[in-house]
């Protein structure tokens, strides 16, 4: 039986970033879902139960921190991996992401290999817990 591809939900209000990450992650063997704002992200997360959510912080509807907090407080989604993806500044991201339950963070502009390593680490860490 073929192993199920990990599902990654990418939430970003920048359509170029959604498209770029969607293409790159799909080519790497992930199933990719996209959300253009925080509310859409929560809805898709509840519907599809992704393995990892890539969350932009500055989004309309609900920001990434609010989404991360809701994911962590939802019984069915608390085990989802969360990687914050933001341009708010390295120090701010480093200090705030863990407060909202994020497993990792990547600053924009990001290096795709660095992002991919963090996604893989979050997936590996989550697999060990289950």
C-alpha positions in Angstrom: 0.0 0.0 0.0 1.3 3.4 -0.9 2.1 5.7 2.0 -0.2 8.7 2.3 1.4 12.0 1.3 1.7 14.5 4.1 -0.8 17.4 3.7 0.4 20.9 4.1 -2.1 23.8 4.4 -0.5 27.1 3.2 -2.2 30.2 4.6 -1.0 33.5 3.1 -2.8 36.5 1.7 -0.1 37.0 -1.0 -1.3 35.0 -4.1 2.3 34.8 -5.4 3.5 33.1 -2.3 0.6 30.7 -2.3 1.3 29.7 -5.9 5.0 29.4 -5.4 4.8 27.3 -2.3 2.0 25.2 -3.8 4.1 24.3 -6.8 7.3 23.7 -4.9 5.7 21.6 -2.1 3.7 19.6 -4.6 6.8 18.8 -6.5 8.4 17.6 -3.2 5.6 15.1 -2.8 3.3 16.9 -0.4 -0.5 17.3 -0.9 -1.0 21.1 -0.7 -4.1 23.1 0.3 -4.3 26.9 0.1 -6.0 29.5 2.2 -6.0 33.3 1.5 -6.8 34.4 5.0 -7.1 33.2 8.6 -10.8 32.3 8.6 -10.4 30.2 5.4 -7.3 28.5 7.0 -9.3 27.5 10.1 -12.2 26.2 7.9 -9.9 24.2 5.7 -7.9 22.9 8.7 -11.1 21.6 10.3 -12.3 20.1 7.0 -9.0 18.4 5.9 -6.9 18.0 9.2 -3.6 18.7 7.5 -0.3 17.4 8.9 1.3 20.9 8.9 0.0 24.4 8.5 2.3 27.1 7.1 0.9 30.3 8.6 1.6 33.9 7.5 1.2 36.2 10.5 -0.3 39.3 8.8 -3.5 38.1 7.2 -7.0 39.5 7.0 -9.9 37.9 8.9 -7.7 36.4 11.7 -4.0 36.8 11.8 -1.6 33.8 12.0 -1.2 34.0 15.7 -4.9 33.9 16.3 -5.2 30.9 14.0 -2.3 29.1 15.7 -4.0 29.7 19.1 -7.3 28.3 17.8 -5.6 25.3 16.2 -3.9 24.5 19.5 -7.1 24.8 21.5 -9.1 22.6 19.1 -9.1 19.0 20.4 -9.1 17.6 16.8 -6.4 19.9 15.5 -4.0 20.4 18.4 -1.5 17.9 17.0 -1.2 19.7 13.7 2.3 21.0 13.0 2.5 24.8 12.8 5.3 26.8 11.0 4.9 30.6 11.1 6.0 32.3 7.9 6.3 36.1 8.3 8.1 39.3 7.4 7.5 41.0 10.8 11.1 40.7 11.8 13.3 37.9 13.0 13.4 38.8 16.7 9.6 39.3 17.0 9.0 36.0 15.2 11.4 34.2 17.4 9.9 35.5 20.6 6.2 35.3 19.7 5.8 32.1 17.6 6.4 29.7 20.5 3.9 31.7 22.6 1.1 30.8 20.2 2.1 27.1 19.9 4.1 27.2 16.7 6.6 24.4 16.2 8.9 26.5 14.0 9.1 29.8 12.2 10.7 31.1 9.0 11.3 34.7 8.2 10.4 36.2 4.8 12.0 36.4 2.4 12.8 32.8 3.0 15.2 30.2 1.7 13.1 27.3 0.3 15.6 24.7 1.5 15.5 26.1 5.0 11.6 26.1 5.0 11.6 22.5 3.7 14.0 21.4 6.5 11.7 22.9 9.1 8.6 21.3 7.6 10.4 17.9 7.6 11.5 18.4 11.2 8.0 19.3 12.3 6.6 16.2 10.5 9.3 14.0 12.0 8.8 15.4 15.5 5.0 14.9 15.2 5.4 11.4 14.0 7.5 10.5 17.0 4.7 11.8 19.3 2.0 9.7 17.8 
